[in-house]
Amino acid sequence: MRHRLPIVLVALLAMSRSLLWAGEPRQLQLKWSELGPRIEDRKVALVLPGGTYVEGKVQRVVLDGMWLRVSKTSDRQAQPKGSHLIPRPSVSMLQVTDYRKLARLLVPAGALAAAAGIVAANHPDLYEGPLVVIVPAVTAAGIVGVGVGAYFAGKRLDKRIIEIHIVAEDR
């Protein structure tokens, strides 16, 4: 009986991870004409032919290339930060980072409910002296810490990276 709760929690976590990552495959092959709707206004990362690694947000995809607002670059001389047109031949593979919201809502809610349940189950008695202030303050700080940690754990579960390989157009 005592071991039922941890088993249920582990099972729920395993099911939630599979539900969060179900759906779109992690690798796609798209033609240039199909690329625009999939990546516009999204964060992407790619390696240019000279070996420069760049990250940024795609502004739009045009026939000649991709307008990218570069936020990170491994070589500021070859590819400076700012808005630039990345030529179409320079883009053969890119990674799209996408975040969902489900785990960032459910994980903190569950963690906070569990922390509140633990605090309520222990129902501290009346303390005297400085413990009257210290115990509730430490309890509140612990609950806030659980909420913040659970948010970042949920964010990690929500993060998806999809590799897109550009294939030749059919003629």
C-alpha positions as CSV (number, residue, x, y, z in Angstrom):
1,M,0.0,0.0,0.0
2,R,2.8,2.4,0.8
3,H,4.5,1.9,-2.5
4,R,1.4,2.5,-4.6
5,L,1.8,6.4,-4.8
6,P,5.4,6.4,-6.2
7,I,4.4,3.8,-8.8
8,V,1.4,5.8,-9.9
9,L,3.5,9.0,-10.1
10,V,6.2,7.2,-12.2
11,A,3.5,5.8,-14.5
12,L,1.9,9.2,-15.0
13,L,5.2,10.8,-15.8
14,A,6.0,8.1,-18.4
15,M,2.6,8.6,-20.0
16,S,2.8,12.4,-20.0
17,R,6.3,12.3,-21.7
18,S,5.0,10.0,-24.5
19,L,1.9,12.2,-25.0
20,L,4.0,15.4,-25.1
21,W,6.3,14.0,-27.7
22,A,3.7,12.2,-29.8
23,G,2.8,13.7,-33.2
24,E,5.2,15.3,-35.6
25,P,8.3,13.4,-36.4
26,R,11.7,14.6,-35.3
27,Q,13.1,14.6,-38.8
28,L,11.4,16.0,-41.9
29,Q,12.3,16.2,-45.5
30,L,10.8,19.3,-47.2
31,K,11.0,21.0,-50.5
32,W,12.0,24.7,-50.4
33,S,8.4,25.6,-51.5
34,E,7.0,23.8,-48.4
35,L,9.5,25.4,-46.0
36,G,8.0,28.8,-45.4
37,P,4.9,27.8,-43.4
38,R,6.8,25.4,-41.3
39,I,9.6,27.7,-40.1
40,E,8.5,31.4,-40.4
41,D,8.5,33.1,-37.0
42,R,10.3,30.2,-35.4
43,K,13.8,29.8,-33.9
44,V,16.2,27.9,-36.1
45,A,19.8,26.8,-36.1
46,L,22.0,25.9,-39.0
47,V,25.6,25.6,-40.2
48,L,26.6,27.7,-43.2
49,P,28.9,26.3,-45.9
50,G,32.0,28.0,-44.4
51,G,31.4,26.3,-41.1
52,T,29.7,29.2,-39.3
53,Y,27.0,28.1,-36.8
54,V,24.1,30.6,-36.6
55,E,20.9,30.7,-34.6
56,G,18.0,33.1,-35.1
57,K,14.4,33.7,-35.9
58,V,13.1,33.2,-39.4
59,Q,11.4,36.3,-40.7
60,R,10.3,34.9,-44.0
61,V,11.3,32.4,-46.7
62,V,11.6,33.8,-50.2
63,L,12.6,32.2,-53.5
64,D,16.3,33.4,-53.2
65,G,16.8,32.4,-49.6
66,M,15.7,32.9,-46.0
67,W,15.5,36.1,-44.1
68,L,16.9,35.4,-40.7
69,R,17.3,37.6,-37.6
70,V,20.6,36.2,-36.4
71,S,20.9,36.2,-32.6
72,K,23.9,33.9,-32.1
73,T,26.8,33.3,-34.4
74,S,30.1,31.4,-34.1
75,D,31.9,33.9,-36.4
76,R,30.8,37.5,-36.3
77,Q,33.1,38.4,-39.2
78,A,31.6,35.8,-41.6
79,Q,28.0,36.2,-40.3
80,P,27.2,39.2,-38.1
81,K,24.2,39.5,-35.9
82,G,21.1,41.2,-37.3
83,S,18.7,40.6,-40.1
84,H,20.3,38.9,-43.1
85,L,19.3,37.0,-46.2
86,I,20.8,33.5,-46.0
87,P,21.2,32.3,-49.7
88,R,19.1,29.3,-50.6
89,P,22.2,27.2,-51.6
90,S,23.6,27.7,-48.1
91,V,20.6,26.0,-46.5
92,S,20.5,22.2,-46.8
93,M,19.6,21.2,-43.2
94,L,18.3,23.2,-40.2
95,Q,17.0,22.6,-36.8
96,V,13.7,24.2,-35.6
97,T,13.2,24.7,-31.9
98,D,9.6,24.7,-30.8
99,Y,8.0,24.9,-27.4
100,R,4.6,23.6,-26.4
101,K,2.8,24.8,-23.2
102,L,1.2,21.6,-21.7
103,A,4.0,20.5,-19.5
104,R,4.8,24.0,-18.3
105,L,1.2,24.1,-17.0
106,L,0.7,20.6,-15.7
107,V,4.1,19.9,-14.0
108,P,4.1,23.0,-11.8
109,A,0.4,22.5,-10.9
110,G,1.1,18.9,-9.9
111,A,4.3,19.8,-8.0
112,L,2.6,22.6,-6.2
113,A,-0.3,20.4,-5.3
114,A,2.0,17.7,-4.0
115,A,4.0,20.3,-1.9
116,A,0.9,21.8,-0.5
117,G,-0.4,18.3,0.4
118,I,2.8,17.5,2.2
119,V,2.7,20.8,4.1
120,A,-1.0,20.2,5.0
121,A,-0.3,16.7,6.1
122,N,2.4,17.8,8.5
123,H,0.2,20.7,9.8
124,P,2.8,22.3,12.1
125,D,1.6,23.0,15.6
126,L,1.9,26.4,17.1
127,Y,5.5,27.4,17.6
128,E,6.9,29.8,20.1
129,G,9.4,32.6,19.7
130,P,11.1,33.2,16.3
131,L,9.8,29.9,14.9
132,V,6.4,31.6,14.5
133,V,7.9,33.5,11.6
134,I,10.7,31.2,10.4
135,V,8.6,28.0,9.8
136,P,6.0,29.7,7.6
137,A,8.7,31.7,5.7
138,V,10.8,28.5,5.0
139,T,7.6,26.6,4.0
140,A,6.6,29.4,1.6
141,A,10.1,29.6,0.1
142,G,10.1,25.9,-0.4
143,I,6.8,25.9,-2.2
144,V,8.0,28.8,-4.4
145,G,11.2,26.9,-5.2
146,V,9.1,23.8,-6.1
147,G,7.0,25.9,-8.4
148,V,10.0,27.5,-10.2
149,G,11.9,24.2,-10.5
150,A,8.8,22.4,-11.8
151,Y,8.3,25.2,-14.4
152,F,11.8,24.7,-15.8
153,A,11.3,20.9,-15.8
154,G,8.1,21.4,-17.7
155,K,9.8,23.7,-20.1
156,R,12.4,21.0,-20.8
157,L,9.6,18.5,-21.5
158,D,7.9,21.0,-23.8
159,K,11.0,21.6,-25.9
160,R,11.0,20.0,-29.3
161,I,13.8,20.1,-31.9
162,I,13.0,19.1,-35.4
163,E,15.6,18.5,-38.1
164,I,14.5,19.6,-41.5
165,H,16.5,18.4,-44.6
166,I,15.8,20.3,-47.8
167,V,15.2,18.1,-50.8
168,A,15.3,19.0,-54.5
169,E,12.1,20.3,-56.1
170,D,10.3,18.0,-58.5
171,R,10.4,19.3,-62.0
